[in-house]
Amino acid sequence: MVAQLADQPQWMEAFYETGVFERVYDVAMQYANSDPMEVNRLAAMNLLTELWLRMPTYMDLKEDYQEEFLDLLRSFSHHHAPTVQLAVCSFLFMLLDMLIPAKNRFAPFVYKTLVFASIANDERPDVRNYLFKSLGSLFQRHPTVYP
C-alpha cells in the first residue's frame, strides 16, 4: 500500500493533506504499543518503517513522530524474543540506510541503538552475529560511518 502511494505524488500529497497520514500513523503506533499479539505489533512497526522509508519528506515534518517511533523501536530492540529483536533491528538498519545519506539528525540515535543492542545480546549469539554482520555491511555501504 505505501509503495503504491509513494509512486503517485498526487496521492501522497492527498494522503498527507487530508490527515490520513496522521491517522494511519496513530493507529499503527497504537497497535505497535499495545496489541497483545507480537505479530500484529511487528506488522504495525513494519508499516511505520515503510511510511518513513517511502515518505521521508512527510516524516521529516513530524519530528515528534520520528522520536516516538524510534523510542518504540529502541525499546523492542531489547525484547525477550529473539525473533522480535531481529525484526526490529532489521527495521532500524533499513531506516539507518536512508538516514545516513540524508544526514538526518536521528541517524546517530539509530546507530547507537544498534550498537547497544549488539552489546546487550552477549548471551544470544544468533542475534549478536546478525547485528555484527549487518553493522559490517553498513560500514561498507556507508564508509563515512565509523565503528
N, C-alpha and C positions, 0 to 999 in steps of 0.2 A: 504494500500500500504506500509506504513512504517513498520508495524508489519511484513509483509511478507519479506521485505528486511532485517530486523533485525534478522530474524530467519535463514538467509542464509549468513554466514560470507563472502563467496566469492563475493556475490552480494553487500554486504555492502561495502566491500573494493573497488570494481569496481565503485560503486556509488560515493564514495568519491574521488578516484584517478582520475577519468575521468572528474571531475569538475561538475558532475550532482548535487551533494550535494549543492555546492555553488549556482548553477543556481536555484535550487528549493528554496533555502533559499531566494535569491534575489527576485524572482518572488512573493513568499509568503509575504515577507516584503512589497513589492510594493502594493499588494492587501490590506494587513492589514493597511497600512498607508493611502491609498488614494482611495480605491474603494468606490463609493457613496452608495452602499448597505451594511448595517450593517451585514447582514447575510453572505456576502462574506468576510467581514473583520474578522468576528468571525471564519469562516471556515479556513481562512489563519492563524489566530492565533492558532487554534486547530492543524493545520498541523505543525506549528513551534514548538508547545509544544510536539507533538508526535515525531518530529525529535530529540528533545533534550532528551526526555524520553527513546527513543529506541536506540539512537546513542550518548550516553553521551561522549564516547571517542572522537568522531569527533567534537562535540560541544566544548569539552574542548580544542581542538586545535585552536579554533576560539573564543578567549575571546572577541574580538570586536563584534562578532555575539551575544554572550551572553549578553553583556552590551546593545547593541542596542535593542534586543528583550525585555529584562527586562524593559528598559526605556519605550518602547511601551506599555507593559502590565501595568506598573505603571500609565501611562497617562490615559489608558482606565479604570483603577480601580476607577476613579472619573467621569466616563461618566454620562451624564444626564439620560440615560435609565437604569432602574434597571436590566433589563434582560442582558444587555451588562455587567454591573458591576458584576452580579452573574456569568456569564460565564467566564469573565476574572479572577475573584477571584478563581474560580474553577481551571483554568489553573495554577494559582500561587500556590494553595495548592498542586496540583499534582507535580509540579516542586519541591516544598519545601520538599515533602515526599522523593524525590530522592536526593536532595541536602544535607539534614541534615546528613544522614548516610555516604555520600561520603565526608563530611567535606569540601564541596565546598565553596569557598570564597564568592559566591553570595548568600548563604543561609541567612545571616543576612539582606541583602538588600531586599530579597523576604519577609522575616518575617516582617521587618519594614514596607514594603508597605502594607501588610495585616493589620497590627495593625493600621496604619494611615487610611486605608480605613474604618475600623470599627469605628474609631473615627469620621471620616468625614460624616458618614451616620447616624448621630443623628436623622435626620428627616425622615429616611426611615427604619422603624422598621423591615420590612421583610429582607432587605439586612443586616442590622446590626445583627439581630438574626442568620441569616445564618453564618455570619462571626464569631460570638461568639461561636456558636456550633461547627463550623469547627475548630476554634482555640482550643477549649476544647478537641476535638478528636485528634488534632495534639499533644497536651501535653500528652495525654495518650499513643499515639504511640511512641512518642519521649520524654521520661522523662528527658532527658538532656537539653531540651529547657525550659527555664524559662519564665513565663509570665511577 
